[in-house]
Amino acid sequence: MAKIHNSIVDLIGNTPLLELSRYAEKHNLPARLIGKVEYFNPVGSIKDRIAWAIIDDAERKGELKPGQLIVDITSGNTGIALAAIAAARGYRAKFYLGDNTSPDKERIIRAFGADVVSVPNSLFLDPSALEQLFARAESENPGSFIANQLGNPVNPQKHYETTGPEIWADTDGQVDFLVGGVGTGGTVSGAGKYLKERNPDLKVIVIEPGESSLPSEDNVYPHEIDGVHKVDGIEAELLPDNYDIAIADEIVPVEADAGYATARELARTEGLLIGSSAGAIVNAATIIAARPENAGKTVVAVLPDTGERYLSVGVFDDPEA
Ligand SMILES: Cc1ncc(COP(=O)(O)O)c(C=O)c1O
């Protein structure tokens, strides 16, 4: 029977699990280390899942009309996914994009015909500034649909319905650790909730940028881990609504340069080109998989996107070259 799909939205999800066997052997890891390779989504990142879920939900509720403008505040991948799906469904799109977003990501968003407004990334970290930015986005775009990935409950729900069950099914229920980063919190909160319901002993490991990878007065433009925020020691009201603070069993800080090095190493050992946050996530997953008490256990690391989005920020430039 012919198998021809009708829209890119039909190609979202069911991404593969890949055992990082050559890498694990090199590091003598006693646990199994597996990546969920989200760049297999049609627009190239995990955000395809929630972008489509948010648009689908709004269409069902009658909140989106043909030609309407979709607006969101994003550090990149959500804008890319929403821009592509908006194009495929006949909407326009506009994004308020943090000014530390990789130039590749901005170009991709524009390639799908969407508009971009650059805003200081610092606004994303200050809830009152973020609230003002949402108010600005609403007033500048009357009649638009605000996707609101940070607070829209459709985001974690989609990971509860797809990402979590896919990991459970593809490991035959043999999964002990889920490792991921927090942008909105949707991935770890939704997939983690599902997996903990199936296996109450499963542990969720959240990675966050180390101190030297956060902008400070002494280091205004550090190497950063795109799309991932600090969570440890941050007051609950300063964290995104879609992050369930009870979900993390352990928070592992990773410096950006260490995450970049892991991304380069995976390119060279596995032929897997993943983004900077995915590199940082594997770096933390390696720490978990290296613990002797975890021998024989299975660690699944969620790899949000492709490394092709970070070529211009130098993630793959070999410092030894
Ligand atoms: C590039 C990128 N996109 C998305 C995510 C996941 O973000 P969220 O917490 O919004 O599901 C991450 C987190 O690791 C990420 O690094």
Ligand as a Chemical Component Dictionary entry (heavy atoms), coordinates in Angstrom:
data_LIG
# 
_chem_comp.id                   LIG 
_chem_comp.type                 NON-POLYMER 
_chem_comp.pdbx_formal_charge   0 
_chem_comp.three_letter_code    LIG 
# 
loop_
_chem_comp_atom.comp_id 
_chem_comp_atom.atom_id 
_chem_comp_atom.alt_atom_id 
_chem_comp_atom.type_symbol 
_chem_comp_atom.charge 
_chem_comp_atom.model_Cartn_x 
_chem_comp_atom.model_Cartn_y 
_chem_comp_atom.model_Cartn_z 
_chem_comp_atom.pdbx_ordinal 
LIG C1 C1 C 0 17.597 23.539 22.231 1  
LIG C2 C2 C 0 16.552 23.034 23.173 2  
LIG N1 N1 N 0 15.282 23.059 22.841 3  
LIG C3 C3 C 0 14.354 22.566 23.700 4  
LIG C4 C4 C 0 14.668 22.009 24.919 5  
LIG C5 C5 C 0 13.634 21.440 25.819 6  
LIG O1 O1 O 0 12.989 22.481 26.353 7  
LIG P1 P1 P 0 11.632 22.433 27.104 8  
LIG O2 O2 O 0 12.004 22.449 28.544 9  
LIG O3 O3 O 0 11.030 23.733 26.683 10 
LIG O4 O4 O 0 10.813 21.264 26.728 11 
LIG C6 C6 C 0 15.903 22.020 25.289 12 
LIG C7 C7 C 0 16.196 21.456 26.575 13 
LIG O5 O5 O 0 17.086 20.740 26.781 14 
LIG C8 C8 C 0 16.868 22.515 24.393 15 
LIG O6 O6 O 0 18.117 22.471 24.709 16 
# 
loop_
_chem_comp_bond.comp_id 
_chem_comp_bond.atom_id_1 
_chem_comp_bond.atom_id_2 
_chem_comp_bond.value_order 
_chem_comp_bond.pdbx_ordinal 
LIG C1 C2 SING 1  
LIG C2 N1 SING 2  
LIG C2 C8 DOUB 3  
LIG N1 C3 DOUB 4  
LIG C3 C4 SING 5  
LIG C4 C5 SING 6  
LIG C4 C6 DOUB 7  
LIG C5 O1 SING 8  
LIG O1 P1 SING 9  
LIG P1 O2 DOUB 10 
LIG P1 O3 SING 11 
LIG P1 O4 SING 12 
LIG C6 C7 SING 13 
LIG C6 C8 SING 14 
LIG C7 O5 DOUB 15 
LIG C8 O6 SING 16 
# 
